[in-house]
Amino acid sequence: MTDPESDPAEQEIEGISGLGPTYHDRLEAAGIDTLGSLEDSDPTDVAAANVTEGKAQDWIDRANELVREQRSTP
């Protein structure tokens, strides 16, 4: 079993450019509350937070980068 504290995918969505408290709350209300849930999301679902699909894809890509970076750090 994976320890949520050591799995970067289980971390809250933070450190993503353009994703401030308002968007964070909107995503959380949609059930997207961790980096893992964001990186696994469809841009259309993320865009429901009142952003363009392009911005939604940027956030998804950044979540993927953050998880990958943190997993590769010893």
C-alpha positions in Angstrom: 0.0 0.0 0.0 1.2 3.5 -0.9 1.7 6.0 2.0 -0.3 9.1 0.9 2.2 11.4 2.6 5.0 10.0 0.4 3.0 9.8 -2.8 3.1 13.1 -4.7 -0.1 12.3 -6.5 -1.9 12.5 -3.1 -0.7 16.0 -2.5 -3.2 18.9 -2.7 -3.2 20.9 -5.9 -0.6 23.6 -5.2 2.2 25.2 -7.1 0.3 25.4 -10.4 0.5 28.7 -12.1 -2.9 30.4 -12.5 -4.6 28.1 -10.1 -5.5 30.3 -7.2 -7.9 29.9 -4.3 -11.0 30.4 -6.3 -10.2 27.8 -8.9 -8.8 25.5 -6.3 -12.2 25.6 -4.5 -14.1 25.1 -7.8 -12.0 22.0 -8.6 -12.3 20.7 -5.1 -16.1 21.0 -5.4 -15.8 18.9 -8.6 -13.8 16.2 -6.8 -10.5 17.2 -8.1 -8.5 17.8 -5.0 -5.1 16.2 -5.4 -2.3 16.3 -8.0 -3.2 12.8 -9.0 -6.9 13.5 -9.5 -5.9 16.6 -11.6 -3.4 14.7 -13.8 -6.0 12.0 -14.4 -8.8 14.4 -15.3 -10.1 15.2 -18.8 -9.6 18.9 -19.8 -13.4 19.2 -20.3 -14.0 18.2 -16.7 -11.4 20.7 -15.4 -12.8 23.4 -17.7 -16.1 23.2 -15.7 -14.2 25.4 -13.2 -14.9 28.2 -15.6 -11.6 28.1 -17.5 -10.8 27.4 -21.1 -9.9 23.8 -22.1 -6.4 25.1 -23.0 -5.9 26.5 -19.5 -7.3 23.2 -18.1 -4.8 21.2 -20.2 -2.0 23.5 -18.9 -3.0 22.7 -15.3 -3.2 18.9 -16.1 0.3 19.0 -17.7 1.7 20.9 -14.8 0.3 18.4 -12.3 1.9 15.6 -14.4 5.2 17.5 -14.2 5.0 18.1 -10.5 4.2 14.4 -9.7 7.0 13.2 -12.0 9.6 15.6 -10.6 8.7 14.7 -7.0 8.8 11.0 -7.7 12.3 11.3 -9.3 13.7 13.2 -6.3 15.4 10.8 -3.9 
